[in-house]
Amino acid sequence: MDAISGTSPITVSHPFNEIPAKVDVQVKVIHCGQEYIFPGLGSIQRDNDISTPYGGVAYTYNETSVLLIVPRGKTTGRIIYTGGSSYNGVFDGSFITGKVRVRVWRLFDWPKPDFVHNCNLSISTDEPYKLLTHSLRRQPDFVTVQLILNDGFVADGQGITTVTEDDSGTNHVCGVLFGISTTSITLWVPSKNRDYVICYEDGWGAIARVYDSALVVIRAWVLSSADVIQRDSFPYSRGDVFMGTIPLICNLNPDNDIVIVEVKDATISDGKVFYAAGTASLGKINDPFGGVVFGYNQTDVLLWTPSVTNGHLIYVDGIWGDGTETMEINNVRISVTIVSSTNSVKNVAAINIEDLVQDLTVSKKTTTKHVRSLTSAYDPRPSARAIGTVGVTLLCLVLGLIVLADCDLLIRRFCLKNDRN
């Protein structure tokens, strides 16, 4: 997919004829000859009205298909952006092209959820904060927050806030942020000028969808040890020396395994957990923001953490939740969990659209630039004709002189051969 001149949205069909319980969009990019995978976004974080880089591969889905949405039309659009100089990480990731695969699961492909809330819960820009208690009495291993939209499509909640300040202009900020504790799940949405619960428009291709509200479906699982391949956890504070790489015990299987990166508030005993994301779309310079970015390959999970004073490991404030339960956390515990979908979690539909991406990619040999480099263009000017005629004449003259210089020798050898016969 191309973040500047590619097709957006792209429709990818799935075979279920029902709303999937889980959608995972894998965005594969290449850096220094090495492939890396970053997760897609359940909603765009902002539009293109701010001059800083923005983007990601956003997605929304229904009973029959998944729509993939990427930035279009501005050179600041990216399919993956790791935050530039505002983040520390293994490398500075800024990609405008890549390949995408969609993985989809039905509800009965997972174990029975240990907690479900699927009725009478909504969130909107008028009610931008919701707190829902659960009875698990522990931190769930995995949580999904699905936003049921008024046109039948579904979006997913997110775990980072890269744009937090009110913009009196035209900028849109969108998404549903959620945090998880041992007793509750909390939701925040942006609530200021021209913000939405979910949106896909203004710099995201031939699509214009905005939603002021959504119904919310939440599911939480406590996974068995057979489902978890690896779990690493370590304390981290902003500014700590950190290489940004978590080695994997076994090679990760990108077809079946699920990577979960959690960032937990370590300043209190029951701190909330927020999920890391696959890209960062920052706001204006010096605006506060928060969240951890991650990607992975078969041998490592890579992390990017905020490196500037206005960046935080967890941040909830400004336009999010209209000022309710604000957070500015720089002392956390980061956990990386690899979940296998070959045990009780079954991966039943992995749709690889690399062929579709190749169809949308123009071969260099078919571009007009390449064709022009191999083709002499017609020029009707008399001067051009005269120069061409002179050039052809000189070439013929040189060739003729070479041939004439050898004619005498050829004639002598021919006559000598006849005399001998």
N, C-alpha and C positions, 0 to 999 in steps of 0.2 A: 504494500500500500504506500501511496505517496501523499505526504502531508501538505503539499503545496498545490500540485497540479493533478492529483489523482482523482478517482471517482469517489464521491461520498454523498449519500450512504451506499453501502453495499449490502444486499440482502442475502443471507445464508440460510437456507432451509434446514430444518431438523425434522426427524421422522415421528415425533411423539404425539402430535395432535392434542397436547395439553401444555399448561404452563410448566416449564422446567423448575425443579426445586433448586438447582444450582447451575449457573453458567460461568465458565472460566474462559476468558479470552487471552490467549498467549500471543505476545508480540515478539517476534524474533528479529534481532538486529545483529550486525557484525561489527566488532571493534577490534582493530589490529589482528584480523584474521580469525578471531575467536567469536563463536556464536553465544549470545546471551538472550534470555527470555525475560520479559517484563509483563506483569498482568495489566489487562485493560481496565477502564473506568466505568463504573455503573452509571455515571452521569458526568457531563462536562463540568469543570470547576469554574470556568469563566469564558467570556467571549474574546474577541480580538481587539477590543477598543484600547487596551493598554499596550504600550509599545514593547514590553518585555516578552520573551518567548512564552508560548502557551501550547497546550495540546494534550496528547495522549490518544489512544484508540478507545473511544467511548462506545458503549453498546446499550441496546434495549431489546426486549424480546417479547414474544407472545406464544400462542399455541403452536405455530407452524414455522417460525423463523426467528433469526437474530439479525438485527440491523447493526452494522459496524459504521461508525461515524468518525471521520478524521478532519483536522483543520484544512481549510481550503482558502486560497486567494491571497494570503499574506506570507511574506518571507519569514515572519516570526513563528509560523506554525510548525509544530513538531509532532511526530508520532510517539516519541519518547524524549523526555527532558529531565535530567537528574538534578536540576537546580543551579547549574553554573557555579559561579564563585560563592553563592550563598550556601552551598552544601560541600561537605567533605565526603570523599569516596574514593574508590579504587581508580576511577577515571572520570573525566568530565563527559557525560553522555548527552549528546544532542543529535538526534537522528530524524531525518525527514522521510526515509524509506525503510521498509522492512516487510516481513512476511507474517501472516496472521493465521492462527488456527483457533477454532471454537470447540470447546468441550462442553457437553450438556448432559445433565443427569436428571432423571425423574425422581419423584419423592420416594417411591418404593425401592429405588436403587440404593438408598441410604438406610442405615438402621433407623428404627423408630425414634423420632426426636424426644429428648428428655424434657423439653419445654416447647410449647406452641402457643402463640397468641395470634389468632387470625380473624378476630371479629371486633367491631366497635372501637377500632383504634385508627385515628387519622391524624395527619399533621399538615399544617398549612403555613403560609407566610403570616397569617393573622394569629395563629397559635403555634409559634416556632419552637416550642419546648415541650417535650413530653417525657415523663419518667414512668416506666413500667416495672413493677416488681416481679420477681420469679421465685420459685421455691426450691431451687437446686441446692442452696446452701454451700455452694462452691463456684469457682470460676469455670464456666463451660469451656470445653476444648475448641468448639467451633460454633459460630453464630452466623446466621444469614438474616439480613433485613431487606425485605422486598417491598417496593413501592408500587402498588397497583394504581395505574393511571386511568384517566377517564375515557381513553380510547381503546382500552384493552391491553395496552403494552405494559411492561413491567421494567422498572429500573432497580438498581441495587444501592444500598447505603455505602458510605465511605468512612475512612478513618483519619483523614488529614484535612487541615484547613490552610490552603495556600493563599487564599485571598480573604481578608477579614475586615477591611475598612469600607465605610460607606462612600459611594461615588455619586456625587450629585449630577453626573453627566449621564452617559448612556450605557455604561458597563453593566453586564449581567453577571451575577454570582449565583451559582446553583449547587444543589446537592443536599443530601441528608447525612449528617455526621452522627455516628453512634459510638457510645462508650459502654463497656460491660464491667460490672462488678459481681461480687459473690451473691448479691441480693437483688440487683436491678439492671435494667438496660435503659439508657438515656438517649434521647434523640434531640438534635438541634438542627434547625434550618436557617438560612439567611432571611432577614426580615425587613430590609431597607429598600431604598429606591431601585425599582426595576429588578429585584431579585426574585428567584423562583425556587420552588421545591425541587423541580427537575426541569432542565431545559437543554435543547439542542438547536442552536441557531447563531447567527451573526458570526460568520467566520468558520462554520463547520459544514460547508457544502450545501447541496440542494435540499435542505431540510430546515423547517422552521416550526419547532414544537416547544411550547412553554406550558408549564403546569403549576398552578398556584397551590394545589393540594394533592394529596394522595392517601389512599388507604394503606395501612401498614400490616405486613405479615412477618412475624418474627419466629424463627425456629432456633433451638439451641441443642447441642449434642454433648454428651460426655462419652468420649470414644474409649474403646477397649485398648489394652496394650498391644493387641494384635494389629490394630489399625495404624499405630504410630511407629514409623521406622526410626525416627530420630527426634529428640527434643533437646535443644541447648538453651540455656538461660544465663544471663550475666548482667551485673549492674553497669550502668553507664550514665555519665554526666556530661553535659555539653562542654566541650573543650578537652575531654579525655583523649589521650593518644590511642588510636584504634585503627588497625589496618583496613577495616571495612569488609573483611572476608571471613565467612564461617565455613570451614571445611566440612564436607559431608562424609560420613562413615562409609556409606555405600553409594555407588553411582546412582544419581537420581534418574528415574524413568519419566521423561516428560509426557509420555502417553498416559500414564496411570497415576503418578504421584501428584499430590497437592501441597504447595508450599504456603505456610501461614507464618507471618511475622507480626508479633504482638509487641506493643509498647505500653508498659504499665507504669502508672504513677507510683513512684517509690517513696513519696514524701509522707504517705499515710498507710496504715495497715491494710485497709481495704480499698486500695487505689483502683481507679478505673483503667481498663485495657482498651486501647485503640489499635486498629489494624493499620499496618504500613500500606503504602500504595505504590503503583508502578511508574508514576511520573509526577512532576511538580509543575504547576502553572502559577507562578508567583505574581503578586500584584505590583503596585508601584514601589520604587526603591524606598527603603526604610520603613515600609509598612510591616507590621508584625505578621508572622505566619508560624505555622507549626506542622510537624509530621515527619516521618521517616519514609524514605523511598528505598525500594529493593528490587533486585533482579536476581537471576540465577542461571547456572548452567548445570551440567551433569555432575560436577565435582564440588561446587561451591555455591553458597548464597552470599550475595553482595549487598551491602547496606550503604546508604548515603544519609548523613545526619546534618542538621543545620550547623553552620559554622560562623554565623554573624550574630551580633547582639540582639537584633530584632527577630531572629529565628529561634524557635523553641521546639523541644522534642514533643511536647503536647501543648496545644494552644486552642482555647475556646473563648472567644471574646469578640468585641466589635459587633459586626452584623449578625453573628451566630447566636440564636436563641434569645435575641433582644436583651442581652445582658444577664440572663438567668444562668446560674451555676457556672461562672467563668473559671477558666483554668489557665495557668501559665507555669508549666512544669519543665524543669531541666535536669531533674534527677529521676531516672527511670530504671526499669528492668526490662531488657529486650529478650524476647523468647523467639526462637526459630523452631518450628515444628514441621516435620515431613510426614504427611498422611498418605498411606497406601490405599488406592482404590481397587486393589485386587483381592481384598479380604471381604469385609462386610460392606464396604462402599464400592459399588460397581460402576465403572466407567463404561457407559453403554453407547455413547455417540461422540466420537471425536471427528470433527469435520475439518479436514485440511483444505484450505483454500489457496495453497501456494500456486496451483495451476491457474486459478482465477487471477491471482496477482500477476502471474507471468503474462496472461492475456492482456492485462491492463498496462503492462510495461512495454514501452516502445523500444524495439531493438535499435542499437546505434546504427546498424547497417541499413535501416529503412528510413532514417531521418533525412530530411531535405538537405541538411548540412553535409552529410556523408555522400548523398547522391551528387550534389553540386561539386564536391571535391573530385569526382571521377568523370564529370561531364563537361564538355566544352559548350559554353552558352553561345547562342547565336547573337551576333552583333551586326546590325544592318548598316552601320556608318561606312562611307567610302574609304575613309582613312584606315579603318580596321581591315577592310577587304584588301587594300593595297599592301598593308603590312603583312597580311597573311599570304598574299601572292608572292611577295618578295621572299618570305621565309620558305615557302614550298619550293620556289625556284632555286634558292641557294642549297637546300637539301638535295634536290635532284642533281644539281651541278656537281656537288661534292661526290655523290654516289656515282655519277657518270664518269668523273675523272678517275676514280678508283677502278672502275670496270675497264675504261680505255687503257689504263696503264698496264693491265694484264692481258689485253687482247693480243698484242704482238707476240708475247710468249706462248699464248694458247694456239695461235695460228701456226707458229713454227713447229710446235710439238705435233700438231695435227698433220701438217705436210710431211714431216719426217716419218711419221708412222705410216702414211700412204706410200712413200718411196720404198720403204722396207718391204711392204707387202707386194 
